[in-house]
Amino acid sequence: TPDNCFNSSIEPTQTISYPFCSRSDTPLIYRAVSSWFIRVEDMVDRLLANNSKTYW
């Protein structure tokens, strides 16, 4: 019968580990954020040329 096809004495266990930063031991927060991706293959030469003019 369908009533006895599962053992009712077994209870499921679930372990949830919340992620923490390994350096600061602070909780990590997951959230969905919008993202922008820029294709730079066509302008690599210009980017490298302008990068050489940058002073930090």
N, C-alpha and C positions, 0 to 999 in steps of 0.2 A: 504494500500500500504506500501511497505517497507520504503518509504521516511518519513512517519509520525508515525512510530512505536516508535520513541524516541522523547522525548520532547527536542527540540533544545534550549529552554531557560534555561535549567539546565546545568551549567558548572561544571565539576568535580573539586574537591579541593583535594589537597594532602599536607599533613604536614610531613616534614622530619625533624627528630630531630637527630642531630649529637651527638654521645656519648662523654661525657666528664668524666674525672676522678673526683670522688667525693672528694678526698683529695687534689689534686693539681690543679684542674680545668683546666687541659690540655686536648687537644683532644686525644681520643683513636684511634689508627690506627689498622684496621683489615687487616691482610694479611695471605695468605696461606704459611705455611712453612713446610718443611719436618720434620717428627717426628720419633723418635726411641722409641720402647717400649721393655723393657727387663723383661722376666718372672723370678721372684726371688723366687718363692715358693720352688724350689728344693734346694736353697742354703741359706735359712733363718738362719739355725744354724750357718753356717760359717760367715755370715754377722754379726750376733749378737756377735759372739765371737771376730771378728776383730774390731767391733765397740767399745767393752769394752777396747781395746788397744789404742784407738785414744785419743789424748790429744789436746785440742783446746787452 
